[in-house]
Amino acid sequence: MRLELGLQGETEGIRVVHRVQKFVEVSTGRIGYAMTALSEVSNGAEWNPDPSFSVAEAILDDPAFASVLRAVLSDGHVVVPAAGLGSSSFDSSNSRDT
């Protein structure tokens, strides 16, 4: 079972589901979470989606992910260092990439 958190809307008669997705930047290995494609907000960097990502599993694996989720839902995206989400490697005030 996969839990998808997102907003639903319609665009020109097509139903669009926006959900939090995980991306990995090709050149640096940074991790990005976004409601849309990250290339739109990161000066054209190339990002590969992680199709196995699950918001529920991410929160269960690391409760600190809740702060990342808050930032994504508030700002639409967040980028974290390649090292991961540990307390020393994630600072939500410095990790947002616009």
ZIWO-V625820 format. One record per residue. N is the residue number from 1. OMEGA is omega in whole degrees, 0 to 359 (none if undefined). NEAR is the number of other ideal C-beta (glycine too) atoms within 10 Angstrom. D_CENTER is the distance of its C-alpha to the mean C-alpha in Angstrom with 1 decimal. Layout:
{{N;OMEGA;NEAR;D_CENTER} {N;OMEGA;NEAR;D_CENTER}}
This chain:
{{1;182;4;19.8} {2;178;10;16.1} {3;178;10;14.7} {4;180;12;12.4} {5;180;15;11.4} {6;181;14;11.6} {7;178;10;14.3} {8;178;9;17.1} {9;178;10;19.2} {10;178;8;21.8} {11;179;7;22.1} {12;176;5;25.7} {13;179;5;26.4} {14;179;7;23.4} {15;182;8;21.2} {16;176;11;17.5} {17;177;9;14.9} {18;179;15;11.6} {19;177;15;9.1} {20;180;21;5.5} {21;178;22;4.9} {22;178;20;4.5} {23;175;23;6.6} {24;179;17;9.5} {25;186;19;11.6} {26;187;11;15.1} {27;186;8;17.3} {28;184;11;15.9} {29;177;10;13.7} {30;180;20;11.0} {31;178;23;7.6} {32;176;25;4.7} {33;184;24;1.0} {34;175;25;3.6} {35;179;16;6.8} {36;179;11;8.7} {37;183;14;9.4} {38;181;25;8.5} {39;179;15;12.2} {40;185;12;13.2} {41;184;18;12.1} {42;176;19;12.8} {43;174;8;16.5} {44;177;8;16.3} {45;181;17;14.8} {46;182;12;14.4} {47;174;23;11.2} {48;177;11;11.7} {49;175;14;9.6} {50;185;14;9.9} {51;181;7;12.0} {52;183;8;12.8} {53;177;17;9.6} {54;179;17;10.6} {55;182;22;9.3} {56;179;12;13.0} {57;179;13;13.6} {58;179;19;11.0} {59;179;16;12.7} {60;180;10;16.0} {61;183;11;15.6} {62;181;14;14.6} {63;177;10;15.3} {64;178;16;13.8} {65;179;18;10.3} {66;178;12;11.6} {67;175;15;11.5} {68;180;24;7.9} {69;177;16;7.6} {70;180;12;10.5} {71;179;20;9.1} {72;181;20;6.3} {73;179;15;9.3} {74;188;11;11.7} {75;180;15;10.6} {76;179;18;8.3} {77;172;23;5.7} {78;178;24;6.0} {79;180;23;7.2} {80;179;22;9.1} {81;181;17;12.4} {82;183;11;13.1} {83;178;12;15.2} {84;188;12;12.7} {85;183;18;12.2} {86;187;10;16.0} {87;181;7;17.7} {88;185;8;19.1} {89;180;13;16.1} {90;175;21;13.5} {91;187;12;14.8} {92;180;15;12.6} {93;182;6;15.4} {94;188;9;15.3} {95;181;19;11.8} {96;184;17;10.6} {97;180;18;11.3} {98;none;9;13.1}}
